[in-house]
Amino acid sequence: MSLRTVYRKYQQAFTLFEVLVALAILSITMVAAIVTTDHVLEKTVYLEKKLLAHFIGMNILNDYQLNMKAKKTDTTPNNSGKATMRNQEFAWVLNTTKTDFEGASLLMIEVKVSEVYGTNGADHDKNILDNVSRLIPIAKI
């Protein structure tokens, strides 16, 4: 048996060092993929909540404006409540403010929507997901 034949026999398999290096590279790649996937999942859930909050805010704003025009009044007190969409509960607060702009009387309607945490829904202002507002000329009410 020549020296070349013996050398080729040992070259048919990976060395322990090569296997360990390959496993280390694979481990680092898998950890990076898991962290990235987790981050993307968190952002997706947040964006879903933000989109649902926007839909709720627009629904509350449109409903308020339709009821206001039906009653022909702009003196409705500030409102608040809760709404559920896709099995998620949100709290909303509606504020109205009269303002003048270049001689026109306007009514600013603003809806803030936040996620409800716990049973009492405290800390509404800290968890605001969306803020929807609209200016309406008071003469058109």
C-alpha atoms as one frame of an Amber mdcrd trajectory, in Angstrom:
protein
   0.000   0.000   0.000   1.439   3.251  -1.030   1.390   6.503   0.910  -1.116
   7.990  -1.540  -3.635   5.235  -0.912  -3.416   5.724   2.860  -3.785   9.532
   2.489  -6.886   9.132   0.283  -8.511   6.817   2.821  -8.312   9.485   5.516
  -9.633  12.185   3.189 -12.973  10.450   2.619 -14.560  11.847   5.834 -14.767
  15.229   7.541 -12.560  15.927  10.499 -14.094  16.695  13.891 -12.950  20.312
  13.618 -14.704  20.745  10.261 -17.939  19.317  11.658 -17.771  21.638  14.691
 -17.167  24.694  12.503 -20.108  23.730  10.267 -22.372  23.276  13.328 -21.298
  26.628  14.754 -22.094  28.411  11.482 -25.454  26.623  11.273 -26.275  27.541
  14.888 -25.484  31.230  14.380 -27.580  31.286  11.206 -30.547  29.600  12.905
 -30.451  31.989  15.892 -30.397  34.976  13.542 -33.350  33.560  11.587 -35.378
  32.931  14.767 -34.711  36.421  16.133 -35.665  38.014  12.825 -38.851  35.941
  12.573 -39.823  36.882  16.139 -39.271  40.581  15.406 -41.334  40.416  12.213
 -44.136  38.609  14.051 -44.237  41.263  16.808 -44.402  44.060  14.216 -47.156
  42.254  12.298 -49.294  41.893  15.437 -48.747  45.575  16.295 -49.689  46.700
  12.776 -52.821  44.552  12.877 -53.871  46.203  16.150 -53.120  49.637  14.729
 -55.177  48.933  11.600 -58.117  47.640  13.651 -57.878  50.725  15.882 -58.012
  52.946  12.791 -61.110  51.127  11.508 -62.791  51.540  14.897 -61.868  55.230
  15.025 -63.268  55.858  11.554 -66.460  53.946  12.407 -66.979  55.950  15.615
 -66.221  59.226  13.822 -68.623  58.502  10.946 -71.350  57.281  13.289 -70.989
  60.397  15.443 -71.140  62.691  12.416 -74.224  60.927  11.020 -76.044  61.123
  14.378 -75.017  64.762  14.770 -76.470  65.666  11.360 -79.656  63.715  12.100
 -80.138  65.628  15.373 -78.970  68.909  13.780 -76.867  69.796  16.802 -73.181
  70.203  17.527 -73.454  70.290  21.314 -73.007  66.603  22.032 -70.864  65.988
  25.120 -67.618  64.073  24.924 -68.108  60.341  24.614 -66.129  57.228  25.394
 -66.700  53.537  25.121 -65.353  50.169  24.138 -65.496  48.314  20.845 -64.560
  44.783  19.896 -63.165  43.804  16.519 -61.675  40.402  15.640 -61.959  39.289
  19.276 -59.793  42.197  20.431 -61.145  44.887  22.730 -60.361  48.554  22.209
 -61.313  51.665  24.186 -62.144  54.922  22.438 -62.578  58.515  23.543 -64.311
  61.117  21.366 -63.642  64.823  21.948 -65.212  67.788  20.179 -63.772  71.296
  20.018 -65.210  74.412  18.372 -62.690  76.573  16.562 -62.641  79.500  14.153
 -60.475  79.487  11.047 -60.430  82.495   8.746 -63.922  83.537   9.809 -65.478
  80.079   9.492 -66.782  78.256  12.554 -65.513  74.684  12.566 -66.065  71.697
  14.788 -63.052  69.446  15.370 -64.050  65.880  16.115 -61.233  63.692  17.411
 -61.324  59.984  18.280 -58.470  58.336  20.183 -58.417  54.540  20.155 -56.302
  52.428  22.464 -55.929  48.792  23.380 -57.682  47.667  26.551 -55.365  46.116
  29.130 -56.763  44.330  32.152 -60.306  44.672  33.408 -60.559  48.412  34.030
 -58.788  49.692  30.879 -56.710  52.220  32.829 -53.866  54.210  31.274 -55.832
  54.962  28.109 -53.543  57.818  27.012 -50.372  55.709  27.284 -51.578  53.002
  24.894 -53.069  55.052  22.053 -52.886  53.096  18.817 -54.600  55.580  16.521
 -55.933  59.131  16.517 -58.581  60.033  13.927 -59.880  63.579  13.496 -62.133
  65.557  11.189 -63.058  69.239  10.771 -66.698  70.000   9.971 -68.131  73.450
   9.180 -70.744  74.186  11.842 -73.016  75.801   9.254 -73.419  72.429   7.503
 -74.679  70.661  10.627
